[in-house]
Amino acid sequence: MTAKEILGNPAYQAISYEGYRERSRDIQPSVDQLKEDLRILSAMGIKIVRTYNVQLAHASTLLKAIRDLMDEDTGFEMYVMLGAWIDCKNAWTGEEPDHEVESEQNEGEIQRAVALAKQYPEIVKVLAVGNEAMVTWATSYFVRQSVILKWVNYLQNLKDNEKLPKDLWITSSDDFSSWGGGDHSYHTEDLIKLAHAVDYISIHTYPYHNTHYSPDFWRVPIEESKLSELEKVDAAMIRARDFAKMQYDSVANYMKSIGVDKPIHIGETGWASTSDGFYGEEGSHATDEFKQGLYYKHMREWTNEAGISLFYFEAFNEQWKDANNPVGSENHFGLFKLKGEAKYALWDLVDQGIFENLTRDGHPITKTYNGDKKNLLEEVMAPPAK
């Protein structure tokens, strides 16, 4: 199977995945822990996972775990969109980031990604240069478009010279605006060159975050004011899906305007189930498992029908992302909680028995709220009125 055959194929569901259990990435998951997770994801139809960096051992351990599972069972199928993290100079150092100069670490990161792609050609099908590395709100580390273009061209040249598999697809996974769908300041010659250089466009869309930053689509319109609370939520989640569609279409329209006719897939989108910040009770009321489940359902249905790959963010909760705030939203984007409890989005799969005999760190896969939908709904809040 090649990336061309996998991406956009609804038989090959995609997800963002990192198997960190602890509050620090210094504690890396083992091969056995990753194999546990991969069996769970495979059971729910996931056949391609996305990673984010090769600075740490996680990606290489994951590739070893997949190969082990393939050796144990010739019917096991899992592929990887391998991420290479890209930074500007002084990123994450405590010094002022210099967005005009790239980090000296980038070259090593690219070389490590190349080595893994060559070591695991039957598994690594996509190589992504950077993660939200061009969007200017990533103030800690963003780089200029020319840096991403440089490394994409480098990798494409390796393919041309048969130093990487010719059917390995190269992209950069970034915010929809970075790909021309938003602020016109991104509409540069370098972006046009980049769009022509990649094999496909990988965009991020987050209506969840826009419930705070661009909330007009989210607030309950006057004509819905007499609906029940749940009816208001149902209508809002349809609007959230349509907001994601709008951002997707904005990139598609820009690509058409510059003469680029390439697949566009969604490298990231998701919805948190817990938040004490902008998206919770004191904010946009966007956050709970019920809304997360509706968003997951609506987005899968749309993208499957449209032939768009959706790397849903994310598979499991990770508590290192906001380690000092256990109820911070970044810790709660997973479809599973840390001990393997399946959130509302996956309750139907638990009922179908697909996770029977599977565990996470020894815990069986059960439903959150003990499967009591009434208890779950007690925590659901309708969006604010306009």
C-alpha positions as CSV (number, residue, x, y, z in Angstrom):
1,M,0.0,0.0,0.0
2,T,1.2,3.5,-0.8
3,A,0.2,6.9,0.6
4,K,-1.8,7.6,-2.6
5,E,-3.9,4.4,-2.0
6,I,-4.3,5.0,1.8
7,L,-5.1,8.7,2.1
8,G,-8.7,9.5,1.4
9,N,-9.6,5.8,1.6
10,P,-12.3,5.3,4.3
11,A,-11.1,1.7,4.8
12,Y,-7.9,3.3,6.2
13,Q,-9.0,5.4,9.2
14,A,-6.4,7.8,10.6
15,I,-5.6,9.2,14.0
16,S,-3.0,11.3,15.8
17,Y,-1.3,9.1,18.4
18,E,1.4,9.4,21.0
19,G,1.4,6.8,23.8
20,Y,2.6,9.0,26.7
21,R,1.1,8.0,30.0
22,E,3.0,10.2,32.5
23,R,3.3,13.9,33.3
24,S,6.6,14.1,31.6
25,R,7.9,12.8,28.2
26,D,11.1,11.9,30.0
27,I,9.2,8.7,30.9
28,Q,8.9,7.0,27.5
29,P,6.3,4.3,26.7
30,S,7.7,0.8,26.2
31,V,7.3,-1.3,23.1
32,D,4.8,-3.5,24.9
33,Q,2.7,-0.4,26.0
34,L,2.6,0.8,22.4
35,K,1.6,-2.6,21.1
36,E,-1.2,-2.6,23.6
37,D,-2.4,0.8,22.2
38,L,-2.0,-0.3,18.6
39,R,-4.2,-3.4,19.1
40,I,-6.9,-1.1,20.5
41,L,-6.6,1.3,17.6
42,S,-6.6,-1.5,15.1
43,A,-9.7,-3.0,16.6
44,M,-11.6,0.3,15.9
45,G,-10.5,0.5,12.3
46,I,-7.5,2.8,12.6
47,K,-4.8,1.9,10.0
48,I,-2.6,5.0,9.9
49,V,-1.3,6.9,12.9
50,R,0.4,10.3,12.9
51,T,3.5,11.2,15.1
52,Y,5.1,14.6,15.7
53,N,8.8,14.4,16.2
54,V,11.8,12.1,16.1
55,Q,13.8,14.0,18.8
56,L,12.6,11.5,21.4
57,A,12.5,7.8,21.3
58,H,8.7,7.5,20.9
59,A,8.5,7.4,17.1
60,S,11.3,4.8,16.7
61,T,9.8,2.7,19.4
62,L,6.4,2.9,17.8
63,L,7.8,1.7,14.4
64,K,9.4,-1.2,16.2
65,A,6.1,-2.1,17.9
66,I,4.3,-2.0,14.6
67,R,6.9,-4.2,12.9
68,D,6.7,-6.7,15.8
69,L,2.9,-6.9,15.4
70,M,3.2,-7.4,11.7
71,D,5.7,-10.2,12.3
72,E,3.3,-11.8,14.9
73,D,0.3,-11.5,12.6
74,T,0.5,-11.2,8.9
75,G,-2.9,-9.7,8.8
76,F,-2.0,-6.8,11.1
77,E,-1.9,-3.5,9.1
78,M,-0.8,-0.1,10.4
79,Y,1.1,2.7,8.7
80,V,2.7,5.9,9.9
81,M,2.6,9.6,9.0
82,L,6.0,10.4,10.5
83,G,6.5,14.0,11.8
84,A,9.8,15.9,11.9
85,W,9.6,18.8,14.3
86,I,10.8,22.2,13.0
87,D,11.7,25.2,15.1
88,C,13.2,28.7,14.8
89,K,16.4,29.7,16.5
90,N,16.2,29.9,20.3
91,A,12.8,28.1,20.4
92,W,12.1,26.7,23.9
93,T,15.4,28.0,25.3
94,G,14.1,30.9,27.4
95,E,15.8,33.3,25.0
96,E,13.9,35.4,22.5
97,P,12.9,33.3,19.5
98,D,14.4,34.5,16.3
99,H,11.8,33.7,13.6
100,E,14.1,34.8,10.8
101,V,16.6,32.0,11.5
102,E,15.9,28.3,11.8
103,S,17.1,26.2,14.7
104,E,20.4,24.4,14.2
105,Q,18.5,21.3,15.5
106,N,16.3,21.0,12.4
107,E,18.9,19.3,10.2
108,G,19.4,16.5,12.7
109,E,15.7,16.1,13.0
110,I,15.3,15.7,9.2
111,Q,18.1,13.2,9.1
112,R,16.6,11.1,11.8
113,A,13.3,11.1,10.0
114,V,15.0,10.1,6.8
115,A,16.8,7.2,8.6
116,L,13.5,5.9,10.0
117,A,11.7,6.2,6.6
118,K,14.5,4.1,5.1
119,Q,14.5,1.6,7.9
120,Y,10.7,1.1,7.9
121,P,9.6,1.7,4.2
122,E,6.7,-0.8,4.6
123,I,5.3,1.3,7.5
124,V,6.3,5.0,7.0
125,K,4.1,6.2,4.1
126,V,4.1,10.0,4.8
127,L,6.8,12.3,6.1
128,A,5.5,15.7,7.5
129,V,8.0,18.6,7.8
130,G,6.9,20.6,10.8
131,N,3.7,20.8,12.9
132,E,2.0,24.2,12.9
133,A,5.5,25.5,12.2
134,M,4.5,28.3,9.8
135,V,1.5,29.8,11.6
136,T,2.5,33.0,13.3
137,W,0.4,32.5,16.5
138,A,2.9,29.7,17.3
139,T,5.0,32.4,18.8
140,S,7.4,30.1,20.7
141,Y,8.8,28.5,17.5
142,F,7.3,29.4,14.1
143,V,9.6,29.6,11.1
144,R,9.3,31.4,7.8
145,Q,7.7,29.4,4.9
146,S,11.1,29.3,3.2
147,V,12.4,27.0,5.9
148,I,9.7,24.4,5.3
149,L,10.1,24.8,1.6
150,K,13.9,24.1,1.9
151,W,13.4,20.8,3.7
152,V,10.5,19.7,1.6
153,N,12.6,20.2,-1.5
154,Y,15.5,18.4,0.2
155,L,13.3,15.3,0.8
156,Q,11.8,15.4,-2.7
157,N,15.4,15.5,-4.1
158,L,16.2,12.4,-2.0
159,K,13.3,10.7,-3.6
160,D,14.3,11.7,-7.1
161,N,17.8,10.3,-6.4
162,E,16.3,7.0,-5.1
163,K,17.6,7.7,-1.5
164,L,14.0,7.5,-0.2
165,P,11.1,5.4,-1.5
166,K,9.6,7.1,-4.6
167,D,6.1,6.6,-3.3
168,L,6.7,8.2,0.1
169,W,4.6,11.3,0.3
170,I,6.0,14.5,1.6
171,T,3.9,17.3,3.2
172,S,3.9,19.9,6.0
173,S,1.0,19.7,8.5
174,D,-0.2,23.2,9.4
175,D,-3.1,25.5,10.3
176,F,-5.6,26.1,7.5
177,S,-4.5,29.8,7.5
178,S,-0.9,28.8,6.9
179,W,-2.1,27.0,3.7
180,G,-3.7,30.1,2.4
181,G,-7.1,29.7,3.8
182,G,-7.1,32.7,6.1
183,D,-5.0,35.8,6.5
184,H,-3.7,37.1,3.2
185,S,-0.3,37.7,4.8
186,Y,0.4,34.0,4.2
187,H,-0.1,34.4,0.4
188,T,3.5,34.6,-0.6
189,E,5.7,33.2,-3.4
190,D,7.2,30.8,-1.0
191,L,3.8,29.4,-0.1
192,I,3.0,28.9,-3.8
193,K,6.3,27.1,-4.3
194,L,5.6,25.0,-1.2
195,A,2.1,24.0,-2.4
196,H,3.7,22.9,-5.7
197,A,6.5,21.0,-3.9
198,V,4.5,18.8,-1.5
199,D,2.7,15.7,-2.5
200,Y,-0.5,16.7,-0.7
201,I,-1.8,19.5,1.6
202,S,-2.3,18.6,5.3
203,I,-4.4,21.2,7.1
204,H,-5.5,21.7,10.7
205,T,-8.9,23.0,11.6
206,Y,-10.2,23.6,15.2
207,P,-13.7,24.8,15.6
208,Y,-13.3,23.9,19.3
209,H,-10.7,26.7,19.8
210,N,-12.8,29.0,17.6
211,T,-15.6,28.8,20.1
212,H,-13.5,31.3,22.0
213,Y,-11.4,33.1,19.3
214,S,-14.1,33.4,16.6
215,P,-17.3,32.4,18.3
216,D,-20.0,33.8,16.0
217,F,-20.7,30.4,14.5
218,W,-21.0,28.9,18.0
219,R,-23.4,31.1,19.9
220,V,-27.1,30.2,19.7
221,P,-29.0,32.3,17.2
222,I,-32.3,33.9,18.1
223,E,-34.3,31.5,16.0
224,E,-33.0,28.6,18.0
225,S,-33.6,30.3,21.4
226,K,-36.7,28.2,22.2
227,L,-35.1,24.8,21.5
228,S,-34.3,22.5,24.4
229,E,-30.7,22.5,25.7
230,L,-29.8,19.3,23.9
231,E,-31.4,20.6,20.7
232,K,-29.2,23.7,20.9
233,V,-26.2,21.5,21.4
234,D,-27.1,19.3,18.4
235,A,-27.5,22.4,16.2
236,A,-24.2,23.9,17.5
237,M,-22.2,20.8,16.7
238,I,-23.6,20.8,13.1
239,R,-22.4,24.4,12.9
240,A,-19.0,23.3,14.2
241,R,-18.7,20.7,11.5
242,D,-19.7,23.3,8.9
243,F,-17.1,25.7,10.3
244,A,-14.5,23.0,9.7
245,K,-15.8,22.5,6.2
246,M,-15.6,26.3,5.5
247,Q,-11.9,26.3,6.6
248,Y,-11.2,23.3,4.4
249,D,-12.9,24.9,1.4
250,S,-11.0,28.1,2.0
251,V,-7.7,26.2,1.5
252,A,-9.2,24.4,-1.5
253,N,-10.2,27.6,-3.1
254,Y,-6.8,29.2,-2.5
255,M,-5.0,26.2,-4.0
256,K,-7.3,26.4,-7.1
257,S,-6.4,30.1,-7.4
258,I,-2.7,29.3,-7.6
259,G,-3.1,26.4,-10.0
260,V,-2.5,23.6,-7.5
261,D,-4.6,20.5,-7.9
262,K,-3.5,18.1,-5.2
263,P,-5.3,16.1,-2.5
264,I,-6.1,18.1,0.7
265,H,-6.5,16.0,3.9
266,I,-7.0,17.0,7.5
267,G,-3.9,16.5,9.5
268,E,-5.5,17.5,12.8
269,T,-8.9,18.3,14.3
270,G,-10.4,17.4,17.6
271,W,-12.6,18.4,20.6
272,A,-11.6,18.3,24.3
273,S,-13.8,16.7,26.9
274,T,-12.6,18.7,29.9
275,S,-11.5,22.3,30.3
276,D,-11.2,24.9,33.1
277,G,-10.2,27.6,30.7
278,F,-11.7,29.5,27.7
279,Y,-13.8,26.5,26.6
280,G,-15.4,25.4,29.9
281,E,-18.1,26.6,32.2
282,E,-16.7,30.1,32.5
283,G,-16.0,30.4,28.8
284,S,-17.7,29.2,25.6
285,H,-19.4,26.1,27.2
286,A,-17.8,24.0,24.4
287,T,-16.4,21.3,26.5
288,D,-17.8,17.9,27.5
289,E,-17.8,14.3,26.3
290,F,-21.2,14.6,24.6
291,K,-20.1,17.4,22.3
292,Q,-16.8,15.6,21.6
293,G,-18.7,12.5,20.6
294,L,-21.0,14.5,18.2
295,Y,-18.1,16.3,16.7
296,Y,-16.2,13.0,16.1
297,K,-19.3,11.4,14.5
298,H,-20.0,14.4,12.2
299,M,-16.4,14.8,11.1
300,R,-15.9,11.1,10.3
301,E,-19.2,10.9,8.4
302,W,-18.3,14.0,6.3
303,T,-14.7,13.1,5.6
304,N,-15.5,9.4,4.8
305,E,-18.1,10.4,2.3
306,A,-15.9,13.1,0.8
307,G,-12.8,10.9,0.4
308,I,-10.8,13.0,2.9
309,S,-8.4,11.5,5.4
310,L,-9.0,12.8,8.9
311,F,-6.2,12.4,11.4
312,Y,-8.4,12.9,14.4
313,F,-6.7,14.5,17.4
314,E,-6.2,12.3,19.4
315,A,-6.3,8.7,20.4
316,F,-5.6,8.8,24.1
317,N,-5.4,11.6,26.7
318,E,-1.9,12.7,27.4
319,Q,-1.2,14.4,30.8
320,W,2.2,15.9,30.0
321,K,0.8,18.6,27.8
322,D,-0.5,20.7,30.8
323,A,1.2,18.9,33.6
324,N,0.6,21.5,36.2
325,N,-3.1,21.7,35.5
326,P,-4.9,18.3,35.4
327,V,-8.1,19.8,34.0
328,G,-6.5,21.9,31.3
329,S,-8.1,21.1,27.9
330,E,-4.8,20.1,26.2
331,N,-4.8,17.0,28.5
332,H,-8.2,15.8,27.4
333,F,-8.5,15.6,23.6
334,G,-8.2,11.8,23.6
335,L,-11.0,9.4,22.6
336,F,-9.8,7.3,25.5
337,K,-8.8,8.3,29.0
338,L,-5.4,7.3,30.5
339,K,-6.6,4.0,31.9
340,G,-8.4,2.9,28.7
341,E,-11.9,4.2,29.5
342,A,-13.6,4.8,26.2
343,K,-15.3,8.2,26.0
344,Y,-18.8,8.7,24.7
345,A,-17.7,8.9,21.1
346,L,-16.7,5.2,21.3
347,W,-19.4,3.7,23.5
348,D,-21.1,2.0,20.6
349,L,-17.8,0.2,19.8
350,V,-17.6,-1.0,23.4
351,D,-21.1,-2.3,23.1
352,Q,-20.2,-4.2,19.9
353,G,-17.5,-6.0,21.8
354,I,-14.6,-5.0,19.6
355,F,-12.3,-4.3,22.6
356,E,-13.0,-7.6,24.3
357,N,-9.8,-9.1,25.8
358,L,-7.9,-5.9,25.1
359,T,-6.3,-3.8,27.9
360,R,-4.4,-0.6,28.5
361,D,-1.7,-1.1,31.2
362,G,-3.8,-4.0,32.5
363,H,-7.1,-2.1,32.5
364,P,-9.9,-3.5,30.4
365,I,-11.6,-1.1,27.9
366,T,-14.8,0.2,29.6
367,K,-17.1,3.1,29.1
368,T,-16.8,6.4,30.9
369,Y,-19.7,7.3,33.3
370,N,-20.2,3.5,33.6
371,G,-22.1,3.9,30.3
372,D,-24.8,6.0,32.0
373,K,-25.8,8.5,29.4
374,K,-28.1,10.3,31.8
375,N,-25.2,11.1,34.1
376,L,-23.1,12.2,31.1
377,L,-25.8,14.6,29.9
378,E,-26.1,16.2,33.3
379,E,-22.8,17.9,32.6
380,V,-23.7,19.2,29.1
381,M,-24.2,23.0,28.7
382,A,-25.8,24.7,25.7
383,P,-23.6,27.4,24.0
384,P,-24.3,31.0,25.1
385,A,-27.0,33.0,23.3
386,K,-25.9,35.6,20.7
